[in-house]
Amino acid sequence: MNDHHHPLPSLGVVIVNYNTEDLTLQCVKSLLEHGIAAPGDICVVDNLSPDGSGVRLQSSLPAGVRLVLSPRNGGFGAGVNIGVAASSTDLVLVLNPDTYFLRNRVEVLQRLFTETPNLGIAGLKLINPDGSLQYSARRFYSLLDILARRTPLGNLGPLRKLVSSHLLKRNWQGGPFKADWVIGTGFVVRRTAFDEVGRMDEGYFLYFEEVDLCARMWVKGWQVVAVPEVELVHEHQRHSQAGIWSSSGQTHLRSMVRFFTKFGVPWVRRPHRSKMKSAYLRWRRQVIEHGVGAQSDAQV
């Protein structure tokens, strides 16, 4: 079958702004400069920024780019849900404001979604401004992965190897490859898959939302891949490395607990997707029967 006759699926962009007006403007400018999306297909969602950047963006965004002012800050996932609901393209590229493109390779993604009907999410190749890799595709966590990533144990020989395999470091040389999950800084989602799996879970405020979204994709039979051919520069604004007792450390722990409540406790070995699926279906039954853990219908 020759698929050159198929029109490529349309691609829109959602950017969640929270006190990041300058970065958001830089990100939008890069999208327009490289022709990645038309202004009308770019949607910026302001999560009720206390610095007033949402209101300022009304006049500072380029003509035609859409702005949605959320009446509350429900967190990253809620912002993405608002943006995807406000757009109508087949595919949605979700971007952090602290990212920009150097060239337009999105047709690679559009073709991949056309050729792979069960592809739900494609993660981009995130690079630092100096060109080094950020390893944006991962395996699901085992208990050892968490210890290796979050404590000094990760510097020990055997656990160093584990970190490397958790980060799928060897996979970035070739074409698209399957990953358990991809980092939410820059990924493309198929709208029908996004709606079918229940969108972003707004029970997380920050961290783990993309792990959860990808886990539900696999549970529902959608694939998650990473695409080395499409690069996105990420000017890392690191907050999550703060100490475990800081407020962002606490948010991280709460998100982790929510994830493992839904998909099963992390064991010494990395969980098998089928085990995660049965754990998730059990959790769903409890939510439906007892209303445990659900905060809105977008939760499930």
matplotlib code that plots the C-alpha trace (Angstrom):
import matplotlib.pyplot as plt

x = [0.0, 1.4, 0.4, 1.5, -2.1, -3.1, -3.1, -0.9, -2.8, -3.1, -0.7, -1.5, 0.5, -0.4, 1.9, 1.1, 2.3, 2.9, 4.9, 7.0, 5.9, 9.4, 10.0, 6.5, 7.0, 10.4, 8.8, 5.9, 8.3, 10.4, 7.2, 6.2, 9.7, 10.1, 6.5, 5.8, 2.2, -0.1, -0.8, -4.4, -3.3, -1.1, -2.9, -1.3, -3.0, -2.2, -2.6, -3.7, -0.1, 0.4, 2.8, 0.1, 1.8, -1.5, -3.1, 0.1, 0.2, -3.1, -1.2, 2.3, 1.5, 1.8, -1.5, -3.7, -2.1, -4.8, -4.7, -6.9, -6.9, -7.7, -9.7, -7.6, -4.2, -5.1, -1.5, 0.3, -2.1, -5.2, -3.6, -2.8, -6.4, -7.8, -5.4, -6.2, -10.0, -9.7, -7.9, -9.2, -6.2, -5.6, -2.3, -1.3, 2.3, 2.5, 5.5, 7.1, 7.6, 11.4, 11.8, 12.5, 13.1, 16.2, 14.6, 11.3, 11.2, 7.6, 6.5, 8.5, 6.0, 3.0, 4.0, 4.8, 1.3, -0.2, 1.8, 1.2, -2.5, -2.1, 0.5, -0.7, 2.2, 5.6, 8.3, 10.8, 14.6, 15.3, 18.7, 20.5, 21.4, 25.0, 23.6, 24.0, 21.1, 18.6, 17.5, 13.8, 12.5, 12.4, 11.4, 8.8, 10.3, 11.4, 12.3, 16.0, 15.5, 14.0, 16.9, 19.5, 17.9, 17.0, 19.9, 23.7, 23.5, 23.1, 26.9, 27.8, 28.9, 26.0, 23.4, 25.1, 24.3, 20.7, 20.3, 21.6, 19.1, 16.3, 17.1, 17.3, 20.6, 21.5, 18.4, 19.0, 21.3, 18.6, 14.9, 11.8, 11.9, 9.3, 9.5, 7.5, 7.1, 8.4, 9.1, 6.2, 8.5, 7.9, 5.6, 2.9, -0.3, -3.0, -6.3, -8.5, -6.1, -5.9, -9.7, -10.0, -7.6, -9.2, -6.8, -4.3, -5.1, -5.7, -5.1, -1.4, -0.4, 3.1, 5.4, 4.4, 1.5, 3.2, 4.3, 0.6, -0.6, 1.8, 0.9, -2.7, -1.8, -0.2, -3.1, -5.5, -3.4, -1.8, 2.0, 4.4, 7.6, 10.5, 11.6, 15.3, 15.0, 13.0, 15.0, 13.8, 16.1, 15.2, 16.6, 16.3, 14.7, 15.3, 13.1, 12.6, 16.1, 15.3, 15.6, 13.1, 11.7, 11.2, 7.7, 8.6, 10.1, 6.9, 4.8, 7.1, 6.5, 2.7, 2.7, 4.8, 2.4, -0.6, 1.1, 1.9, -1.5, -3.0, -0.4, 1.0, 3.8, 7.2, 9.0, 12.7, 12.4, 10.7, 7.0, 5.6, 3.0, 0.4, 0.9, 0.4, -2.7, -4.3, -3.4, -4.9, -8.1, -8.4, -7.9, -10.5, -13.0, -12.4, -12.9, -16.1, -17.5, -16.3, -15.3, -11.8, -9.1, -11.1, -11.3, -13.2, -14.2, -10.9, -9.2, -9.8]
y = [0.0, 3.4, 5.9, 9.0, 9.6, 10.0, 13.6, 13.9, 14.3, 17.9, 19.0, 21.5, 22.7, 23.2, 25.2, 25.6, 29.0, 29.6, 32.7, 32.0, 34.8, 35.3, 31.6, 31.0, 33.8, 32.4, 28.9, 30.3, 32.3, 29.2, 27.3, 30.0, 30.6, 27.0, 26.6, 23.8, 24.9, 27.7, 30.4, 29.3, 25.8, 27.0, 27.2, 28.7, 27.9, 30.2, 28.5, 31.6, 32.9, 35.0, 37.3, 38.4, 36.9, 35.4, 38.9, 40.3, 37.4, 38.6, 41.5, 40.0, 36.8, 36.9, 37.5, 34.4, 32.4, 31.3, 32.0, 30.3, 31.9, 29.1, 30.4, 28.2, 26.6, 22.9, 21.9, 20.8, 18.0, 20.2, 22.9, 20.3, 19.0, 22.5, 23.1, 19.8, 20.4, 23.9, 22.6, 20.4, 18.9, 15.1, 15.3, 17.6, 18.5, 19.3, 21.6, 23.1, 26.8, 26.4, 24.6, 25.6, 24.0, 24.4, 22.8, 21.5, 17.7, 17.2, 15.6, 12.5, 12.4, 12.9, 10.1, 7.8, 8.3, 7.6, 4.4, 3.2, 3.2, 2.1, 4.8, 6.9, 9.0, 9.9, 11.5, 13.9, 13.8, 16.4, 18.0, 20.6, 23.9, 22.5, 19.6, 16.9, 14.4, 14.5, 10.8, 11.6, 8.0, 5.7, 2.3, 2.0, 2.3, -0.6, 0.1, 0.0, 2.5, 4.9, 4.4, 4.7, 7.9, 9.6, 8.7, 8.6, 4.8, 5.6, 6.3, 2.8, 0.5, -2.0, 0.7, 2.9, 0.2, 0.1, 3.9, 3.6, 0.9, 2.8, 5.8, 3.6, 5.3, 2.9, 3.5, 7.0, 6.1, 4.8, 5.2, 5.3, 2.9, 1.7, 3.2, 2.6, 6.3, 9.6, 12.9, 15.4, 18.3, 17.6, 14.8, 14.3, 12.6, 11.3, 13.1, 10.0, 8.0, 10.9, 11.0, 7.2, 6.7, 9.5, 12.5, 13.7, 12.6, 15.8, 14.1, 14.9, 18.5, 18.1, 15.2, 11.7, 12.9, 11.7, 8.4, 7.8, 8.9, 6.5, 3.7, 4.1, 4.1, 0.7, -0.6, 0.4, -1.1, 2.1, 2.3, 4.8, 5.5, 7.9, 9.5, 10.3, 12.2, 15.0, 17.2, 19.8, 22.0, 22.1, 24.8, 22.9, 24.8, 22.2, 22.2, 18.5, 17.9, 19.9, 18.0, 15.4, 17.5, 20.7, 21.4, 20.2, 17.1, 16.5, 17.0, 14.5, 11.9, 12.4, 11.9, 8.8, 7.4, 8.1, 6.4, 3.3, 3.1, 3.0, 0.7, -1.5, -1.1, -1.0, -4.3, -5.0, -5.8, -3.5, -4.2, -6.1, -4.1, -6.9, -6.7, -3.0, -3.4, -5.8, -3.5, -0.5, -2.4, -3.3, 0.4, 1.4, -1.0, 0.4, 4.0, 3.1, 1.1, 3.3, 6.6, 6.0, 8.3, 9.9, 13.6, 14.2, 12.2, 13.1, 11.0, 7.7]
z = [0.0, -1.0, 1.6, -0.3, -1.3, 2.4, 3.5, 6.6, 9.9, 11.1, 13.9, 16.6, 19.6, 23.2, 25.6, 29.3, 30.6, 34.3, 35.0, 31.9, 29.4, 27.8, 27.4, 26.0, 23.4, 22.4, 22.0, 19.9, 17.8, 17.0, 16.0, 13.6, 12.2, 11.3, 10.0, 12.5, 13.0, 11.8, 14.4, 14.7, 15.6, 18.4, 21.8, 24.9, 28.1, 31.1, 34.4, 36.3, 36.5, 39.6, 37.8, 35.4, 32.3, 31.1, 30.7, 29.2, 26.6, 25.3, 23.7, 23.3, 21.5, 17.7, 15.8, 15.4, 18.2, 20.6, 24.3, 26.9, 30.4, 32.9, 35.8, 38.2, 38.3, 38.3, 37.5, 34.3, 33.4, 33.8, 31.5, 28.8, 29.0, 28.5, 25.6, 23.8, 24.3, 22.8, 19.7, 16.9, 15.1, 14.7, 16.5, 19.4, 20.1, 23.9, 24.7, 27.8, 27.3, 27.9, 24.5, 20.9, 17.5, 15.4, 12.3, 11.1, 11.0, 12.2, 8.9, 10.2, 13.1, 11.0, 8.7, 11.6, 13.0, 9.5, 9.1, 12.7, 13.4, 17.0, 17.8, 20.7, 21.8, 20.2, 22.3, 20.8, 21.1, 23.8, 23.7, 25.9, 24.2, 23.8, 21.8, 24.4, 24.9, 27.8, 27.4, 27.2, 26.9, 29.9, 31.3, 34.1, 37.5, 39.7, 43.4, 42.4, 39.6, 42.1, 44.6, 41.8, 40.4, 43.7, 46.1, 45.9, 45.4, 41.6, 41.5, 42.4, 39.5, 39.3, 39.7, 37.1, 34.6, 35.8, 35.4, 31.9, 30.9, 32.7, 30.5, 27.3, 26.5, 23.7, 21.6, 20.3, 17.3, 14.9, 14.0, 16.3, 19.2, 21.8, 25.3, 28.4, 28.7, 27.3, 29.1, 29.0, 27.9, 24.3, 22.9, 20.3, 21.1, 18.9, 19.9, 19.6, 21.8, 24.3, 24.6, 24.7, 27.6, 29.7, 29.0, 31.6, 35.1, 37.0, 40.3, 39.8, 40.2, 38.8, 38.0, 36.8, 34.7, 31.5, 33.1, 34.0, 30.5, 28.8, 31.2, 30.3, 26.6, 26.9, 29.0, 26.3, 23.4, 22.1, 21.5, 22.9, 20.9, 20.9, 17.7, 17.5, 14.2, 15.7, 18.0, 20.5, 22.5, 26.2, 28.3, 31.5, 34.4, 37.0, 40.0, 40.7, 42.0, 45.1, 48.4, 49.3, 52.1, 50.0, 48.7, 45.2, 46.8, 48.6, 45.5, 43.7, 46.5, 46.4, 42.6, 43.0, 45.6, 43.3, 40.3, 42.3, 43.8, 40.3, 38.6, 41.4, 43.8, 42.2, 42.8, 42.7, 39.0, 36.5, 36.3, 33.3, 31.4, 31.8, 35.6, 35.5, 33.4, 35.9, 38.8, 37.0, 36.2, 39.9, 40.8, 38.3, 39.8, 43.3, 42.0, 40.3, 43.2, 46.1, 44.5, 46.0, 44.6, 41.9, 41.8, 38.6, 35.6, 33.9, 36.6, 35.2]

ax = plt.figure().add_subplot(projection="3d")
ax.plot(x, y, z, "-o")
ax.set_aspect("equal")
plt.show()
